[in-house]
Amino acid sequence: MPFDFVSAPARQSRKSRGLTNHLAGHAAEASVARLYEDRGVAICARNWRGSVGEIDLIGRDGDVVVFVEVKQSRTHDLAATHVSPAQIGRIFATVEEFVANEPRGLLTDVRIDLALVDGQGRIQVVENAFAG
């Protein structure tokens, strides 16, 4: 089979973009974790995976377990659009799975935050982002 000179650079470009986005996401999570720690929230888990989904950061603020979904994009507004209703459902299910193993179980005080990181690295935290 002949080498496809047109497609090969495009594939590499997509792969490179994927790696760049992956690394940017991890850098954003690390920055958000530092911000929470500076505010006195002890980060106890990163990228905690349950059977339904993953939570980017989990912290403890006194008796409250704080769950943080981190979204990174060029602007805060654009980052916020990356959270779908289906993802919010998975976040809630994953939170329930995590707190089921806490001493108070489903009676554990929780807060679910959304941390938005823009292209300049600025962080905007929306506390209780998914409260009704």
C-alpha positions as CSV (number, residue, x, y, z in Angstrom):
1,M,0.0,0.0,0.0
2,P,1.5,3.4,-1.0
3,F,2.2,6.0,1.7
4,D,-0.4,8.7,1.9
5,F,1.6,12.0,2.0
6,V,-1.4,14.1,2.3
7,S,-3.0,12.3,5.3
8,A,0.1,11.5,7.3
9,P,0.8,15.1,8.4
10,A,-2.9,15.7,9.3
11,R,-2.9,12.6,11.5
12,Q,0.2,13.7,13.3
13,S,-1.3,17.1,13.7
14,R,-4.4,15.7,15.3
15,K,-2.3,13.5,17.6
16,S,-0.1,16.4,18.5
17,R,-3.2,18.5,19.3
18,G,-4.6,15.7,21.4
19,L,-1.4,15.5,23.5
20,T,-1.3,19.3,23.9
21,N,-4.9,19.3,25.1
22,H,-4.2,16.4,27.5
23,L,-1.2,18.2,29.0
24,A,-3.1,21.5,29.2
25,G,-5.9,19.7,31.1
26,H,-3.4,18.2,33.6
27,A,-1.7,21.6,34.0
28,A,-5.1,23.3,34.6
29,E,-6.0,20.6,37.2
30,A,-2.7,21.2,39.0
31,S,-3.2,24.9,39.1
32,V,-6.7,24.5,40.5
33,A,-5.5,22.0,43.1
34,R,-2.9,24.6,44.2
35,L,-5.6,27.3,44.4
36,Y,-7.8,25.1,46.6
37,E,-4.8,24.1,48.8
38,D,-4.0,27.8,49.2
39,R,-7.6,28.3,50.4
40,G,-7.1,25.6,53.1
41,V,-8.9,22.8,51.2
42,A,-6.8,19.6,51.5
43,I,-6.8,17.7,48.2
44,C,-7.3,14.0,49.0
45,A,-7.8,12.6,45.5
46,R,-7.0,13.5,41.9
47,N,-8.8,11.9,38.9
48,W,-10.8,9.6,41.2
49,R,-12.5,7.0,39.0
50,G,-15.7,5.3,40.0
51,S,-17.8,2.8,38.1
52,V,-19.7,5.6,36.3
53,G,-17.3,8.5,35.9
54,E,-14.3,10.4,37.1
55,I,-13.9,13.4,39.5
56,D,-11.0,15.7,38.7
57,L,-10.3,16.8,42.2
58,I,-11.7,15.8,45.6
59,G,-10.8,17.9,48.7
60,R,-11.8,18.3,52.3
61,D,-12.8,21.6,53.8
62,G,-13.5,20.8,57.4
63,D,-16.4,18.3,57.4
64,V,-17.4,19.1,53.8
65,V,-16.1,17.0,50.9
66,V,-15.5,19.2,47.9
67,F,-15.7,17.7,44.4
68,V,-14.2,19.8,41.6
69,E,-14.8,19.5,37.9
70,V,-12.0,21.3,36.0
71,K,-12.7,22.7,32.5
72,Q,-10.0,24.5,30.4
73,S,-10.5,26.5,27.2
74,R,-9.6,29.8,25.6
75,T,-12.1,31.7,27.7
76,H,-14.0,30.9,30.9
77,D,-17.3,31.1,29.0
78,L,-16.1,28.6,26.4
79,A,-14.8,26.3,29.1
80,A,-18.2,26.3,30.8
81,T,-19.9,25.1,27.6
82,H,-17.8,21.9,27.8
83,V,-20.0,20.5,30.6
84,S,-22.9,18.5,29.2
85,P,-26.1,17.5,31.0
86,A,-25.0,13.8,30.6
87,Q,-21.6,14.7,32.3
88,I,-23.4,16.4,35.2
89,G,-25.4,13.2,35.7
90,R,-22.2,11.2,35.8
91,I,-20.7,13.6,38.2
92,F,-23.6,13.2,40.6
93,A,-23.5,9.4,40.3
94,T,-19.8,9.4,40.9
95,V,-20.1,11.7,44.0
96,E,-22.7,9.3,45.4
97,E,-20.4,6.4,44.9
98,F,-17.5,8.2,46.6
99,V,-19.5,9.3,49.7
100,A,-21.0,5.9,50.1
101,N,-17.6,4.9,51.6
102,E,-17.5,8.0,53.9
103,P,-18.3,7.5,57.6
104,R,-21.6,9.4,57.3
105,G,-22.3,7.8,53.9
106,L,-24.9,9.7,51.8
107,L,-25.4,12.1,54.7
108,T,-21.9,13.5,54.1
109,D,-21.9,17.3,53.5
110,V,-20.7,17.8,49.9
111,R,-20.1,20.7,47.5
112,I,-19.6,20.3,43.8
113,D,-17.6,23.1,42.2
114,L,-16.8,23.9,38.6
115,A,-13.3,25.4,38.1
116,L,-12.9,27.2,34.8
117,V,-9.4,27.9,33.5
118,D,-8.9,30.2,30.5
119,G,-6.0,30.3,28.0
120,Q,-4.1,32.7,30.2
121,G,-4.3,30.3,33.2
122,R,-6.7,32.5,35.1
123,I,-9.1,30.4,37.3
124,Q,-12.7,31.1,38.0
125,V,-14.4,28.9,40.6
126,V,-18.2,28.4,40.6
127,E,-19.0,27.0,44.0
128,N,-22.1,24.7,44.1
129,A,-22.1,24.9,40.4
130,F,-24.8,22.3,39.8
131,A,-27.1,23.2,42.7
132,G,-30.7,23.5,41.7
